Amino acid sequence: MTDRPERPGSRPKTDGLPRTEPLTPAQLRQDAAARRMLRRLVQGENPPTAPLSIVDRLAGSPYANPTIQVGGVDTSARKTLDFALHLAETMFRYGAGALEVETSIIAVTAALGLKNIEVDITNQSVGINYAPKDQTPIALLRVVRSWTNNYAGLAKVHQLVTDIVAGGVGRDEAIRRLNEAITSPKPYPRWMVTAAFGVFAAVFVGVLGGGPVSSVVAFVANIGISLLARQLGRWRVPDFFITASCSFVVTMLALLLWQFGLTASPSIVVVGGILLLLPTGRLVSSVQDAINGFPVTAAGRFLSTLLTFGAIVAGIAVAFVVGELTGLERIDVTQTFPPAYDLWVLIVFVAAAVMAIGITEQTTWKLLLPTAGVGVAGYLVLLGCGVLGIGDRFAPAIAAVVIGLLARVVALRMGAPQLVVAVPAALILLPGLTIFRSMYVLTVEESEILAGAGGMLNAGAIVLGTAAGIVLGDVLARPLTRSLASNERRRARRR
């Protein structure tokens, strides 16, 4: 068999693949886009071993994208680091959380021209390591040894950081303003803080169902334990024994008044006395630190919080034992109290209680009414959850989420951190009555030990749920408050 001759102009036969037509420019662009998409899906936008920039920690905070001041890297880095450490120590002393302190240090050092820094925060210390390329590194550590109630000072420091990040304040001016914030007197004198203790107890007893007589008793008792705590503090008595002594005194006073028929609701009187002893701010900060990735700081604050709770419980327990030994009449802790006032009166009481807490925490006066509004909103949510049949454990957590969300919005508008608004507003959610009843059953009713232990666990779940709810509300509000943070920085630039 012979091959046929090829016709002129025909293609020669081959065993290879058929020839393809060249791609058009549009097809080339589509192919490149598909390759980029496949590469992004397989390996991600950054190499998996590339370290994250420390400035990325500012994402989601009010200090994102700080303005680097003109002049480049600071040549006297030590002075800038000393200022940053002093700032961090002040924020810790005034009650700020670890994440807020860390973001403030990063934002300030970045705005003042320092790069290549690392920040390490524990429960009582702040460390900064500055290691520029081809230079001798600098490592500094500052230990925080004391704490104080000064939310007004914390708000001033927050505003200072905002102004530095906006590029409107240099280092020397920042040092002057920080020293001014530290040395300036607190907004309210001591006598006003003492009176606020009594006012809070009186109105909160009314919210719980106590009558006018019980409110007067709670007012006097809280002023007494406030003065007692102040005197013990002058004698350098540890905080544990100060808290235990105050809870013992208020419980014994309630037992004596119950014995002589001067109050019909001793348990409510005790609750009004111990609620301000609860370490609410510390607990919220510890939960926030644990969620935000500061386990050492969270563990230290949790331990401090547990010791404070233990001191309260110990004082109540000792008072019950003394009452039993002296033959005082037992309290009916199962007694319930219907509302003694109309709803609008209770709302006014809640607002007054939150403002009184703000005064005891030394909140600036311009934040008192907004904080009271947030507290009233949380209280209405709590009542609404009760009407809907939501359990006693879950309802305070839902109300705390609302308080945390509103607190971030209000705080950013007023130039303050979220904690300053959230802690006073959320104190009304804590289960002081449950703690008292459970402790009474554990101490006096020996046959009901399991019931008392279950009540304490229930109270602990409510307290942790409230703290976690405040943190969750803050997280949920971050996408909604980015414009507020940028507006605050624009206002700072104009000043």
Secondary structure by P-SEA (a helix, b strand, c coil): ccccccccccccccccccccccccaaaaaaaaaaaaaaaaaccccccccccccccccccccccccccccccccccaaaaaaaaaaaaaaaaaaacccaaaaaaaaaaaaaaacccbbbbbbcccbbbbbbbccccbbbbbbbbbccccccaaaaaaaaaaaaaaaaccccaaaaaaaaaaaaaccccccaaaaaaaaaaaaaaaaaaacccaaaaaaaaaaaaaaaaaaaaaaaacccaaaaaaaaaaaaaaaaaaaaaacccccaaaaaaaaaccccaaaaaaaaaaaaaaccaaaaaaaaaaaaaaaaaaaaaaaaaaaaaaaaccccccccccccccccaaaaaaaaaaaaaaaaaaacccccaaaaaaaaaaaaaaaaaaaaaacccaaaaaaaaaaaaaaaaaaaaaaacccccccccccccccccaaaaaaaaaaacccccaaaaaaaaaaaaaaaaaaaaaaaaaaaaaaccccaaaaaaaaaaaaac
